[in-house]
Amino acid sequence: MHAVILAAGAGRRLWPLTAYRPKPMLPVAARPILAHVIETATAAGVDTITLVVGYKADRIREYVGDGTRFDVPVTYVDQEHQLGTAHAVAQAAGTVEDAFLVLNGDQIVDAAAIAAVIDSTAEQTPVMAVTSVDDPVAYGVVAVEDGFVTAIDEKPTQTTSGLINAGIYGFDPSIFTVIEELSPDVAGELSLVAAIERCITDAGVAAVVTDGRWVDVTAPGDLLTVGATLHREPAIDETASVAPTAVIGPGVTVAADVRVGPHAVLSGDVDVGANVTIGPQVSIEDSVIMPDSHIEAAATVATSVIGQNVRIGRATVMEGRGGRGVDGVDPVVVVGDHSRIGPAALLEAPAAVGVDCDVAAGAHLRDTVADATRVVSR
């Protein structure tokens, strides 16, 4: 089975974390989301992959390469302009001849869900996986009857079904004709949901109901949610150096060449990227620390996402709130790549510091700081 994985989007809602990397390359359990997607797809039976790339495509090409590291052949097509999910699928038309899957490069699902769509696709197309979530209104609602999708409401005002689109599709090449006949929406994009809706009317769309893991990343705080679904026990790379008095709790991933100082405490769901330095008496809880960052002594980092090559000063406190965001406000503290936070600063959610920023000692932030800004006091 061939899979087309959509990995071209810019992920603007994930600013500043996507300033230098595409969304699928954001880390979860110390590895890019896309790595988890590819491994899950191959475990389900996918044996060839086309990656649709666009924004910061070089980061994906450099990491994935020809697929050797994942033991699956990978080819690429470019979506030069991000004109919607159906437009992205259409770019792969020259790479498929028979039935194929479409997966999202920023969603982590169970291999069993993908395998179920593969099985259904062998019998009929198109196929769409649906799953249940606690708040379906936040994602859009899918109606299913007698094993077929009967309607998709992307902006429901109330819950009419507990099912949502799981983002796993089975198509045959006829979908490209359907996409060619679509008209752009008000944003000038071609939506894959619009193509599915046309298929519902014309030939019917089989529904595969799944109940396993399904998590997507649309905001910085979602990285913590995704990480929580993957962590099972501490995973400390053999090259990491952890002081004997440091405490590493369950649910913590420590990547290569990390240094953890005396009496540091890492608890909850924590991802620490490669070559990170964590000073003595530092407390980190439910957070993501990307590679090459440095956290100085006695700092506290809670429910936060720290970008790459960030320096957090001594005794600085970063306090997120946890839970899901409300009215578009993410309940985490975010610091973009290459920024510096001075000693004894206080950052409270929903503080978001852009890339290449310099925040002075003792500053108190609860709002957004644009890229390349120097904060003297706040």
HELIX and SHEET records of a PDB file:
HELIX    1   1 ARG A   12  LEU A   14  5                                   3    
HELIX    2   2 LYS A   23  MET A   25  5                                   3    
HELIX    3   3 ILE A   33  ALA A   44  1                                  12    
HELIX    4   4 ALA A   57  VAL A   64  1                                   8    
HELIX    5   5 THR A   68  PHE A   70  5                                   3    
HELIX    6   6 THR A   85  ALA A   90  1                                   6    
HELIX    7   7 ALA A   93  THR A   95  5                                   3    
HELIX    8   8 ALA A  111  THR A  121  1                                  11    
HELIX    9   9 PRO A  136  ALA A  138  5                                   3    
HELIX   10  10 SER A  174  GLU A  180  1                                   7    
HELIX   11  11 LEU A  192  ASP A  202  1                                  11    
HELIX   12  12 ASP A  222  LEU A  230  1                                   9    
SHEET    1   A 9 VAL A  74  ASP A  78  0                                        
SHEET    2   A 9 THR A  48  VAL A  53  1                                        
SHEET    3   A 9 HIS A   2  ALA A   7  1                                        
SHEET    4   A 9 PHE A 100  ASN A 104  1                                        
SHEET    5   A 9 LEU A 163  PHE A 171 -1                                        
SHEET    6   A 9 VAL A 127  SER A 132 -1                                        
SHEET    7   A 9 VAL A 205  THR A 210  1                                        
SHEET    8   A 9 PHE A 148  ASP A 153 -1                                        
SHEET    9   A 9 VAL A 141  GLU A 145 -1                                        
SHEET    1   B 2 PRO A  27  VAL A  28  0                                        
SHEET    2   B 2 ARG A  31  PRO A  32 -1                                        
SHEET    1   C 2 GLN A 107  VAL A 109  0                                        
SHEET    2   C 2 TRP A 214  ASP A 216 -1                                        
SHEET    1   D 8 ALA A 235  ILE A 236  0                                        
SHEET    2   D 8 VAL A 252  VAL A 254  1                                        
SHEET    3   D 8 VAL A 270  VAL A 272  1                                        
SHEET    4   D 8 VAL A 288  ILE A 289  1                                        
SHEET    5   D 8 SER A 304  ILE A 306  1                                        
SHEET    6   D 8 VAL A 333  VAL A 335  1                                        
SHEET    7   D 8 ALA A 352  VAL A 353  1                                        
SHEET    8   D 8 THR A 368  VAL A 369  1                                        
SHEET    1   E 8 SER A 241  VAL A 242  0                                        
SHEET    2   E 8 ARG A 259  VAL A 260  1                                        
SHEET    3   E 8 THR A 277  ILE A 278  1                                        
SHEET    4   E 8 HIS A 294  ILE A 295  1                                        
SHEET    5   E 8 ARG A 311  ILE A 312  1                                        
SHEET    6   E 8 ARG A 340  ILE A 341  1                                        
SHEET    7   E 8 ASP A 358  VAL A 359  1                                        
SHEET    8   E 8 ARG A 374  VAL A 375  1                                        
SHEET    1   F 7 VAL A 247  ILE A 248  0                                        
SHEET    2   F 7 VAL A 265  SER A 267  1                                        
SHEET    3   F 7 SER A 283  GLU A 285  1                                        
SHEET    4   F 7 THR A 300  ALA A 302  1                                        
SHEET    5   F 7 VAL A 317  GLU A 319  1                                        
SHEET    6   F 7 LEU A 346  GLU A 348  1                                        
SHEET    7   F 7 HIS A 364  LEU A 365  1                                        
END                                                                             
